[in-house]
Amino acid sequence: MLEPGSLAIDPIDLTIIILYLVGITGVGLWSSRKEAKTTSGYFLAGRSLRWPVIGLALFATNISTVHLVGLAADGYRVGLVIGNFEWMAAFCLVLLGLVFAPFYFRNQVATLPDYLEMRYSAGSRTVLAFMAVVGALFIHIGMSLYAGSAILERFFGLNVYTSIIIISAVTALYTVLGGLKAVVVTESIQTVLLLIGALAVTLFGASALSDRGISSLAQLREALPEDHMSMLQPEGGLSWYAVLLGYPVLGIWYWCADQTIVQRVLGAKTERDAQVGPVFAGFIKILPVFLMVFPGVMAYVLFQDKIGEDPNAALPVMIDQLIPVGLKGLISAGLLAALMSTIAGALNSTSTLVSIDIVKKWKPETSDESLVRIGRITACVVMVLAMLWSTQGGRFESIFTGINQMIACLAPPITVVFLWGVFWPRGTQQASLVTLLLGFLVGAVVFSLDFPVFGETKWVTDVWEIPFMMQAWWLFCLCSLLFVIVSLITPRPSANQIEGLCWKHPLAAIVSERLAGIADPRAMALVLVAIMCALYWTFA
């Protein structure tokens, strides 16, 4: 098992990392020098984003150090099955592009709580804004900081607290001052760097396998435990039915209803950009299985003696053992890039939620200058709170599992009100508010029962034997039942209230207009779905 600071970092690599941090901060500040003075510019990049930038930014905000380290770790531990979190996301991104994005763009919503107020009520808006800030603080920022600190500790021997302070200071600088334009510009650069680094690890790993006489997937399967190369497994917490039922609950919240992610779509220049951007991101989501999960699988064959029972060491060992000087620094910078992208996106979304959905709602006369200032203060406060929470990351058995356990408890009520709201015109404002409030409380109770604050007992997962994916499914069923019952016993929404805010029937998003060729977002989505089905058939 590796000790902190045991991996060698050459001065050349260290120089590359430092130059990267300075450079990306400068680019972020320079790119946003004009847009950061107004609320539209600061929070939505002046609604100027085109689909390639949206797609890259969606991917970069999603892929954090948690993913790079966590996917490799679980690839080492359980195999390709963990890649379902990446490939299933493609289907949710199709939903975002075809089903949700048209309503977000046509109604010019600034935040997702803004959409909920249009569809339901101001009460739903306030509750969702609060839940979104909680999610950003605990999930997107807090756990990402912990993952980043673990990497810096392993490479440089820095203690967790010093690492958290360094990462927070650099990321907060250009995010707080620059706004969304700074975030998406830096994210686009970081995505390219991230993919180059991940590709390098994969190629060097494949070369090392070849040196050991393993040159085909069949030979690799023989060197691995049974089902290690399978995306679908018959039993366990990631069984095929748990993934099929549970992931959409997590994924629809994350990709279609989470301000941190969807804010890139809200900044789109045209409706087509808002639709094609998510579909483009869906194509990019094919790559992490091969570039981030697969290295962990290879690490099981190549370096099991060095990694042992510490799967989180899989990626650091691969980098240290296989990557040459110079490129090692570039890949380490990619790790920091992924971390900074996620934190930056979450900080910007929380400042947007507080400024637009709370302050401006209470005091509509608040000036743009004041709203931007409040947003910057909010980002600073949230960062400090997230730093404090990040020190608790070690309480989870793994970083990736910890994040998804939190999402499984937070997501169900939000997924319900958005999914039923956009597909079922009968859904009422009372049903939305009751579902959000009670669903949040029930989810908090479930999480508390599984979070080992006192002792080591995880009541829901270990004692009741309900894995987090199935927890998400059953909470979704409970919230859906609550939503439908309350809707049916409360007055039907008026036609004016739901006009332009939901589809008339479930297939309307697909069949409402004739296809306009391969450039039509629906055609692109169909190609993506076909590719995903072929991949699942191949790796089942």
LODO-86045 format. One record per residue (C-alpha): residue number from 0; z negated, y, x negated. Coordinates in Angstrom, 3 decimals. Last residue first. Layout:
<nodes>
NODE:drentor:zz:yy:xx
NODE:NUM:Z:Y:X
...
</nodes>
This chain:
<nodes>
NODE:drentor:zz:yy:xx
NODE:539:21.841:-7.332:22.714
NODE:538:23.450:-5.602:19.736
NODE:537:27.121:-5.911:20.682
NODE:536:26.675:-5.614:24.450
NODE:535:24.405:-2.634:23.927
NODE:534:27.042:-0.980:21.761
NODE:533:29.782:-1.620:24.329
NODE:532:27.638:-0.138:27.113
NODE:531:26.952:2.934:24.967
NODE:530:30.663:3.407:24.249
NODE:529:31.519:3.212:27.958
NODE:528:28.752:5.724:28.804
NODE:527:30.103:8.161:26.196
NODE:526:33.681:7.841:27.469
NODE:525:32.466:8.498:31.025
NODE:524:30.523:11.556:29.839
NODE:523:33.650:12.967:28.226
NODE:522:35.543:12.440:31.476
NODE:521:32.747:14.145:33.441
NODE:520:32.706:17.090:31.016
NODE:519:36.446:17.636:31.679
NODE:518:38.292:17.920:28.351
NODE:517:39.856:14.484:28.973
NODE:516:41.740:15.841:31.967
NODE:515:40.732:18.159:34.809
NODE:514:39.045:15.507:36.972
NODE:513:39.149:16.307:40.674
NODE:512:36.098:18.032:42.182
NODE:511:32.960:16.985:44.122
NODE:510:33.188:13.400:42.858
NODE:509:30.739:13.363:39.924
NODE:508:28.028:15.872:40.784
NODE:507:28.407:14.954:44.477
NODE:506:27.383:11.354:43.836
NODE:505:23.749:11.737:44.968
NODE:504:24.526:13.754:48.133
NODE:503:24.427:17.460:49.029
NODE:502:23.410:18.333:45.475
NODE:501:20.521:20.727:44.926
NODE:500:19.891:24.400:44.130
NODE:499:23.023:26.163:45.410
NODE:498:21.540:26.604:48.890
NODE:497:18.045:25.079:48.998
NODE:496:16.163:28.039:50.447
NODE:495:19.060:29.260:52.586
NODE:494:19.324:25.916:54.397
NODE:493:15.647:26.099:55.296
NODE:492:13.204:23.636:53.776
NODE:491:11.879:20.975:56.227
NODE:490:8.314:21.602:57.412
NODE:489:5.596:19.266:56.055
NODE:488:4.802:15.658:57.036
NODE:487:8.001:14.201:55.541
NODE:486:7.680:16.131:52.290
NODE:485:4.049:15.040:51.827
NODE:484:5.043:11.380:52.208
NODE:483:8.078:11.652:49.924
NODE:482:6.226:13.425:47.109
NODE:481:3.228:11.072:47.226
NODE:480:5.462:8.006:47.090
NODE:479:7.377:9.538:44.196
NODE:478:4.129:10.330:42.359
NODE:477:2.894:6.743:42.686
NODE:476:6.263:5.295:41.636
NODE:475:6.408:7.636:38.632
NODE:474:2.844:6.666:37.651
NODE:473:3.936:3.009:37.857
NODE:472:6.952:3.632:35.625
NODE:471:5.107:5.723:33.023
NODE:470:2.346:3.122:32.735
NODE:469:5.116:0.543:32.353
NODE:468:6.366:2.326:29.249
NODE:467:2.788:2.817:28.011
NODE:466:1.989:-0.892:28.021
NODE:465:-0.174:-2.205:30.916
NODE:464:-2.480:-4.976:29.640
NODE:463:-5.529:-4.004:31.756
NODE:462:-7.856:-4.389:28.749
NODE:461:-5.419:-3.513:25.957
NODE:460:-3.106:-0.826:27.316
NODE:459:-5.161:0.657:30.157
NODE:458:-8.633:0.343:28.662
NODE:457:-7.930:1.186:25.064
NODE:456:-11.248:0.283:23.446
NODE:455:-11.887:1.597:19.910
NODE:454:-15.167:3.477:20.318
NODE:453:-15.544:6.981:21.701
NODE:452:-12.442:9.151:21.354
NODE:451:-10.061:6.202:21.498
NODE:450:-7.366:7.668:23.779
NODE:449:-6.456:4.990:26.366
NODE:448:-8.868:5.953:29.156
NODE:447:-8.229:9.633:28.429
NODE:446:-4.483:9.116:28.826
NODE:445:-4.950:7.495:32.246
NODE:444:-7.267:10.306:33.368
NODE:443:-4.823:12.985:32.189
NODE:442:-1.995:11.232:34.037
NODE:441:-4.036:11.189:37.236
NODE:440:-4.753:14.925:36.885
NODE:439:-1.125:15.819:36.113
NODE:438:0.120:13.739:39.054
NODE:437:-2.401:15.371:41.375
NODE:436:-1.266:18.888:40.475
NODE:435:2.473:18.261:40.100
NODE:434:2.723:16.069:43.195
NODE:433:0.725:18.471:45.384
NODE:432:2.858:21.448:44.298
NODE:431:6.171:19.653:44.785
NODE:430:5.220:18.157:48.151
NODE:429:4.128:21.561:49.468
NODE:428:7.416:23.105:48.361
NODE:427:9.393:20.532:50.292
NODE:426:11.867:17.741:49.454
NODE:425:14.382:17.326:52.316
NODE:424:17.316:18.430:50.099
NODE:423:17.010:15.166:48.116
NODE:422:19.056:14.940:44.876
NODE:421:17.960:18.020:42.893
NODE:420:14.392:18.056:44.162
NODE:419:13.938:14.305:43.991
NODE:418:14.829:14.330:40.296
NODE:417:13.060:17.580:39.444
NODE:416:9.857:16.935:41.399
NODE:415:9.655:13.302:40.274
NODE:414:10.382:13.897:36.576
NODE:413:7.605:16.485:36.492
NODE:412:5.122:14.103:38.160
NODE:411:6.035:11.258:35.737
NODE:410:6.180:13.170:32.395
NODE:409:2.591:13.868:31.341
NODE:408:1.127:10.351:31.138
NODE:407:4.104:8.610:29.539
NODE:406:4.651:11.656:27.311
NODE:405:1.180:11.251:25.796
NODE:404:1.723:7.552:25.116
NODE:403:5.133:8.414:23.710
NODE:402:3.635:10.748:21.132
NODE:401:0.979:8.244:20.071
NODE:400:3.515:5.431:19.727
NODE:399:5.624:7.509:17.347
NODE:398:2.637:8.515:15.239
NODE:397:1.209:5.009:14.953
NODE:396:-2.114:3.354:15.805
NODE:395:-3.309:6.683:17.180
NODE:394:-6.556:8.310:15.967
NODE:393:-4.778:9.578:12.832
NODE:392:-3.101:12.298:14.848
NODE:391:-6.403:14.075:15.458
NODE:390:-5.796:16.692:12.725
NODE:389:-2.743:17.796:14.697
NODE:388:-5.004:19.178:17.461
NODE:387:-6.324:21.980:15.208
NODE:386:-2.852:22.880:13.958
NODE:385:-1.606:22.846:17.539
NODE:384:-4.242:25.404:18.491
NODE:383:-3.185:27.682:15.604
NODE:382:0.509:27.314:16.483
NODE:381:-0.188:28.053:20.137
NODE:380:-1.919:31.304:19.183
NODE:379:0.938:32.413:16.897
NODE:378:3.611:31.565:19.462
NODE:377:1.682:33.450:22.146
NODE:376:1.472:36.562:19.946
NODE:375:5.241:36.450:19.455
NODE:374:5.871:36.054:23.175
NODE:373:3.523:38.932:23.944
NODE:372:5.519:41.153:21.557
NODE:371:8.792:40.059:23.178
NODE:370:7.349:40.816:26.619
NODE:369:6.100:44.231:25.469
NODE:368:9.508:45.240:24.112
NODE:367:11.239:44.020:27.252
NODE:366:8.969:46.208:29.375
NODE:365:6.397:44.895:31.860
NODE:364:7.233:46.177:35.373
NODE:363:7.247:42.649:36.823
NODE:362:3.500:42.288:36.125
NODE:361:2.224:38.920:37.358
NODE:360:5.566:37.158:37.142
NODE:359:6.413:39.003:33.923
NODE:358:3.197:37.758:32.336
NODE:357:3.281:34.164:33.627
NODE:356:6.778:32.748:33.821
NODE:355:8.629:35.126:31.502
NODE:354:6.118:35.863:28.726
NODE:353:4.101:32.632:28.853
NODE:352:7.085:30.353:29.294
NODE:351:9.224:32.122:26.710
NODE:350:6.464:32.058:24.070
NODE:349:6.032:28.350:24.772
NODE:348:9.779:27.714:24.436
NODE:347:10.037:29.543:21.109
NODE:346:7.130:27.617:19.640
NODE:345:8.578:24.292:20.807
NODE:344:11.966:24.990:19.263
NODE:343:10.422:26.060:15.959
NODE:342:8.146:23.019:15.806
NODE:341:11.022:20.619:16.407
NODE:340:13.360:22.290:13.935
NODE:339:10.646:22.652:11.286
NODE:338:9.946:18.911:11.222
NODE:337:13.582:17.955:11.003
NODE:336:14.201:20.459:8.224
NODE:335:11.120:19.262:6.317
NODE:334:12.531:15.742:6.289
NODE:333:15.926:17.135:5.338
NODE:332:14.317:18.983:2.421
NODE:331:13.032:15.597:1.280
NODE:330:16.611:14.355:1.566
NODE:329:17.883:17.197:-0.613
NODE:328:15.112:16.645:-3.164
NODE:327:15.980:12.941:-3.394
NODE:326:19.627:13.940:-3.831
NODE:325:18.583:15.834:-6.932
NODE:324:17.101:12.794:-8.662
NODE:323:18.593:9.514:-7.441
NODE:322:17.663:7.748:-4.165
NODE:321:16.789:4.041:-4.091
NODE:320:13.125:3.476:-4.935
NODE:319:11.589:6.799:-3.918
NODE:318:13.677:7.280:-0.786
NODE:317:13.209:3.704:0.411
NODE:316:9.483:3.903:-0.380
NODE:315:9.099:7.143:1.586
NODE:314:10.998:5.579:4.529
NODE:313:8.936:2.391:4.772
NODE:312:5.515:3.944:4.082
NODE:311:4.793:4.391:7.798
NODE:310:4.987:0.573:8.029
NODE:309:1.692:0.176:6.124
NODE:308:0.962:-3.578:6.206
NODE:307:2.981:-4.371:3.071
NODE:306:5.192:-1.513:1.914
NODE:305:5.596:-2.535:-1.747
NODE:304:6.033:-6.287:-1.210
NODE:303:8.161:-5.711:1.885
NODE:302:10.554:-3.686:-0.246
NODE:301:14.093:-4.980:0.211
NODE:300:14.058:-7.196:3.303
NODE:299:11.672:-5.141:5.442
NODE:298:13.184:-1.949:3.985
NODE:297:16.535:-2.956:5.478
NODE:296:15.026:-2.868:8.967
NODE:295:13.448:0.505:8.220
NODE:294:16.809:1.803:7.003
NODE:293:18.303:0.560:10.316
NODE:292:16.035:2.731:12.475
NODE:291:17.052:6.059:10.913
NODE:290:20.793:6.043:10.088
NODE:289:22.104:3.214:12.265
NODE:288:19.841:3.714:15.273
NODE:287:19.865:7.466:14.626
NODE:286:23.687:7.723:15.004
NODE:285:24.266:7.066:18.709
NODE:284:22.301:10.217:19.519
NODE:283:25.247:12.259:18.157
NODE:282:27.375:11.139:21.121
NODE:281:24.638:12.211:23.540
NODE:280:24.435:15.609:21.810
NODE:279:28.103:16.111:22.705
NODE:278:27.234:15.257:26.327
NODE:277:24.415:17.846:26.189
NODE:276:26.769:20.571:24.885
NODE:275:29.593:19.693:27.301
NODE:274:27.684:20.791:30.394
NODE:273:26.152:24.109:29.297
NODE:272:29.339:24.960:27.375
NODE:271:31.331:24.283:30.554
NODE:270:29.013:26.573:32.494
NODE:269:29.724:29.365:30.032
NODE:268:27.805:31.226:27.289
NODE:267:24.930:28.749:27.107
NODE:266:21.375:30.049:26.479
NODE:265:19.906:27.928:29.288
NODE:264:21.333:24.860:27.546
NODE:263:19.324:25.574:24.399
NODE:262:16.213:26.106:26.534
NODE:261:16.639:22.528:27.775
NODE:260:14.757:20.961:24.867
NODE:259:11.554:22.999:24.603
NODE:258:11.642:23.784:28.333
NODE:257:11.330:20.118:29.294
NODE:256:13.097:19.184:32.553
NODE:255:16.373:17.436:31.662
NODE:254:15.938:15.842:28.227
NODE:253:12.181:15.232:28.041
NODE:252:11.416:14.882:31.725
NODE:251:14.480:12.723:32.388
NODE:250:13.730:10.686:29.266
NODE:249:10.115:9.773:29.982
NODE:248:10.843:8.499:33.483
NODE:247:14.197:7.090:32.314
NODE:246:12.324:5.137:29.582
NODE:245:9.967:3.273:31.869
NODE:244:12.147:1.143:34.106
NODE:243:14.924:-0.006:31.745
NODE:242:12.670:0.051:28.672
NODE:241:9.948:-1.984:30.392
NODE:240:12.628:-4.334:31.799
NODE:239:14.171:-4.978:28.369
NODE:238:10.807:-5.624:26.749
NODE:237:9.340:-2.809:24.660
NODE:236:5.641:-3.474:25.363
NODE:235:6.182:-7.208:25.002
NODE:234:8.729:-9.629:26.438
NODE:233:12.409:-10.567:26.671
NODE:232:13.805:-8.304:23.915
NODE:231:16.900:-6.117:24.021
NODE:230:18.083:-4.130:20.984
NODE:229:18.204:-7.261:18.791
NODE:228:18.223:-7.227:14.985
NODE:227:14.529:-8.135:14.606
NODE:226:14.965:-10.762:17.360
NODE:225:13.690:-13.547:15.034
NODE:224:12.219:-12.334:11.755
NODE:223:14.692:-11.081:9.117
NODE:222:16.617:-12.716:6.250
NODE:221:18.856:-14.716:8.602
NODE:220:19.715:-11.580:10.546
NODE:219:20.825:-9.900:7.304
NODE:218:23.194:-12.777:6.547
NODE:217:24.766:-12.461:10.005
NODE:216:24.991:-8.675:9.662
NODE:215:27.041:-9.111:6.494
NODE:214:26.772:-8.390:2.746
NODE:213:23.404:-9.822:1.741
NODE:212:23.726:-11.124:-1.839
NODE:211:20.783:-9.212:-3.281
NODE:210:23.075:-6.575:-4.792
NODE:209:24.626:-6.235:-1.343
NODE:208:21.215:-5.400:0.109
NODE:207:20.801:-2.665:-2.517
NODE:206:24.192:-1.233:-1.550
NODE:205:23.204:-1.240:2.122
NODE:204:20.020:0.645:1.221
NODE:203:21.976:3.214:-0.796
NODE:202:24.273:3.712:2.191
NODE:201:21.414:4.022:4.697
NODE:200:19.384:6.428:2.555
NODE:199:22.479:8.585:1.988
NODE:198:23.322:8.622:5.705
NODE:197:19.809:9.859:6.517
NODE:196:20.151:12.681:3.993
NODE:195:23.588:13.736:5.228
NODE:194:22.386:13.547:8.837
NODE:193:19.413:15.804:8.114
NODE:192:21.493:18.357:6.232
NODE:191:23.947:18.607:9.133
NODE:190:21.099:18.882:11.634
NODE:189:19.312:21.472:9.490
NODE:188:22.251:23.851:9.540
NODE:187:22.538:23.650:13.329
NODE:186:18.755:23.961:13.692
NODE:185:18.721:27.119:11.572
NODE:184:21.235:28.749:13.910
NODE:183:19.474:27.411:17.011
NODE:182:16.012:28.686:16.031
NODE:181:17.075:32.085:14.716
NODE:180:18.991:32.715:17.940
NODE:179:15.978:31.522:19.967
NODE:178:13.526:34.090:18.569
NODE:177:13.677:35.777:15.159
NODE:176:10.200:37.083:14.360
NODE:175:8.095:34.278:15.787
NODE:174:10.581:31.563:14.793
NODE:173:11.335:32.957:11.300
NODE:172:7.695:33.143:10.247
NODE:171:6.289:30.327:12.399
NODE:170:8.193:27.703:10.425
NODE:169:6.978:28.859:7.010
NODE:168:3.353:29.363:8.055
NODE:167:3.054:26.119:10.003
NODE:166:4.439:23.947:7.213
NODE:165:2.112:25.468:4.612
NODE:164:-0.996:25.307:6.856
NODE:163:-0.340:21.698:7.891
NODE:162:0.133:20.612:4.275
NODE:161:-3.132:22.246:3.190
NODE:160:-5.009:20.519:6.030
NODE:159:-3.536:17.075:5.360
NODE:158:-4.359:17.044:1.655
NODE:157:-1.532:17.570:-0.809
NODE:156:-0.788:14.500:-2.953
NODE:155:2.835:15.539:-3.411
NODE:154:4.881:12.731:-1.875
NODE:153:2.358:10.919:0.332
NODE:152:0.448:14.050:1.281
NODE:151:3.676:15.891:2.034
NODE:150:4.809:13.051:4.302
NODE:149:1.470:12.784:6.126
NODE:148:1.437:16.550:6.626
NODE:147:4.838:16.343:8.271
NODE:146:3.689:13.621:10.667
NODE:145:0.557:15.605:11.581
NODE:144:2.575:18.763:12.154
NODE:143:4.968:16.834:14.371
NODE:142:2.003:15.513:16.367
NODE:141:0.728:19.016:17.113
NODE:140:4.068:20.751:17.664
NODE:139:6.101:18.669:20.107
NODE:138:3.351:16.628:21.743
NODE:137:0.063:18.519:22.050
NODE:136:1.237:22.152:22.053
NODE:135:4.664:21.652:23.602
NODE:134:3.309:19.386:26.329
NODE:133:0.411:21.707:27.165
NODE:132:2.813:24.665:27.312
NODE:131:5.068:22.689:29.650
NODE:130:2.154:21.724:31.882
NODE:129:1.116:25.384:32.245
NODE:128:4.661:26.472:33.045
NODE:127:4.953:23.596:35.520
NODE:126:1.819:24.735:37.367
NODE:125:2.997:28.351:37.516
NODE:124:6.469:27.495:38.805
NODE:123:5.150:25.075:41.382
NODE:122:2.956:27.860:42.769
NODE:121:5.891:30.293:42.873
NODE:120:7.644:27.951:45.301
NODE:119:10.185:25.143:45.784
NODE:118:13.830:25.314:44.641
NODE:117:13.843:28.914:43.412
NODE:116:10.317:28.608:41.991
NODE:115:11.276:25.323:40.344
NODE:114:14.271:26.984:38.691
NODE:113:12.061:29.675:37.147
NODE:112:9.716:26.927:35.978
NODE:111:12.758:25.682:34.047
NODE:110:13.112:29.002:32.245
NODE:109:15.603:31.874:32.169
NODE:108:17.499:30.661:35.225
NODE:107:21.017:32.041:35.594
NODE:106:21.422:30.405:39.030
NODE:105:24.846:29.052:38.102
NODE:104:23.606:27.946:34.668
NODE:103:20.526:25.961:35.701
NODE:102:22.293:24.516:38.733
NODE:101:25.284:23.345:36.675
NODE:100:22.965:22.007:33.913
NODE:99:21.083:19.549:36.154
NODE:98:23.564:16.896:37.290
NODE:97:26.485:16.714:34.849
NODE:96:25.068:17.866:31.511
NODE:95:21.433:16.884:31.991
NODE:94:22.328:13.549:33.578
NODE:93:24.688:12.798:30.682
NODE:92:21.839:13.690:28.332
NODE:91:19.683:11.127:30.142
NODE:90:22.319:8.434:29.509
NODE:89:22.468:9.333:25.810
NODE:88:18.669:9.185:25.588
NODE:87:18.833:5.452:26.244
NODE:86:20.440:5.110:22.828
NODE:85:17.695:6.903:20.919
NODE:84:14.506:5.525:22.491
NODE:83:16.280:2.167:22.669
NODE:82:16.313:2.243:18.862
NODE:81:12.788:0.790:18.895
NODE:80:14.449:-2.564:19.660
NODE:79:16.175:-2.427:16.255
NODE:78:13.264:-4.070:14.448
NODE:77:9.550:-4.501:15.221
NODE:76:7.665:-3.355:12.084
NODE:75:10.369:-2.208:9.671
NODE:74:12.382:-0.540:12.428
NODE:73:9.024:0.752:13.673
NODE:72:8.407:2.505:10.364
NODE:71:12.005:3.720:10.066
NODE:70:11.822:5.148:13.591
NODE:69:8.442:6.746:12.891
NODE:68:9.337:8.383:9.570
NODE:67:12.596:9.987:10.672
NODE:66:11.507:10.307:14.284
NODE:65:8.140:11.924:13.586
NODE:64:9.840:14.090:10.971
NODE:63:11.705:15.553:13.904
NODE:62:14.861:14.617:15.746
NODE:61:14.640:16.233:19.183
NODE:60:15.016:19.850:18.104
NODE:59:17.889:18.857:15.821
NODE:58:19.727:16.892:18.518
NODE:57:19.507:19.640:21.113
NODE:56:20.476:22.193:18.439
NODE:55:23.568:20.201:17.445
NODE:54:24.703:19.900:21.050
NODE:53:24.017:23.560:21.850
NODE:52:25.801:24.711:18.673
NODE:51:28.878:22.626:19.516
NODE:50:28.744:23.760:23.185
NODE:49:28.779:27.524:22.647
NODE:48:25.669:29.725:22.692
NODE:47:25.943:33.375:23.754
NODE:46:23.346:33.667:26.503
NODE:45:21.840:36.620:24.582
NODE:44:20.047:34.137:22.308
NODE:43:17.959:32.963:25.308
NODE:42:14.377:33.980:24.400
NODE:41:14.895:36.786:21.905
NODE:40:18.270:38.015:23.091
NODE:39:17.542:37.858:26.792
NODE:38:14.055:39.319:26.265
NODE:37:15.422:42.150:24.118
NODE:36:14.848:43.049:20.450
NODE:35:15.554:39.650:18.861
NODE:34:19.340:39.729:19.381
NODE:33:20.337:42.074:16.540
NODE:32:18.462:40.660:13.500
NODE:31:18.723:37.087:14.746
NODE:30:21.037:35.617:12.089
NODE:29:19.243:37.427:9.240
NODE:28:15.789:36.073:10.124
NODE:27:16.963:32.469:10.440
NODE:26:19.100:32.658:7.301
NODE:25:16.165:34.018:5.273
NODE:24:13.825:31.273:6.443
NODE:23:16.468:28.646:5.691
NODE:22:16.884:29.988:2.155
NODE:21:13.200:30.158:1.233
NODE:20:12.537:26.635:2.478
NODE:19:15.693:25.322:0.828
NODE:18:14.903:26.948:-2.506
NODE:17:11.461:25.297:-2.440
NODE:16:12.915:21.852:-1.674
NODE:15:15.620:22.143:-4.325
NODE:14:13.055:23.215:-6.937
NODE:13:10.845:20.211:-6.091
NODE:12:13.819:17.896:-6.509
NODE:11:14.603:19.356:-9.938
NODE:10:10.921:19.145:-10.921
NODE:9:11.063:15.360:-10.218
NODE:8:8.889:14.011:-7.411
NODE:7:7.240:10.667:-8.129
NODE:6:5.641:8.803:-5.251
NODE:5:1.918:8.085:-5.699
NODE:4:0.780:11.407:-4.182
NODE:3:-1.300:9.690:-1.535
NODE:2:-1.679:5.941:-2.260
NODE:1:0.969:3.431:-1.349
NODE:0:0.000:0.000:0.000
</nodes>
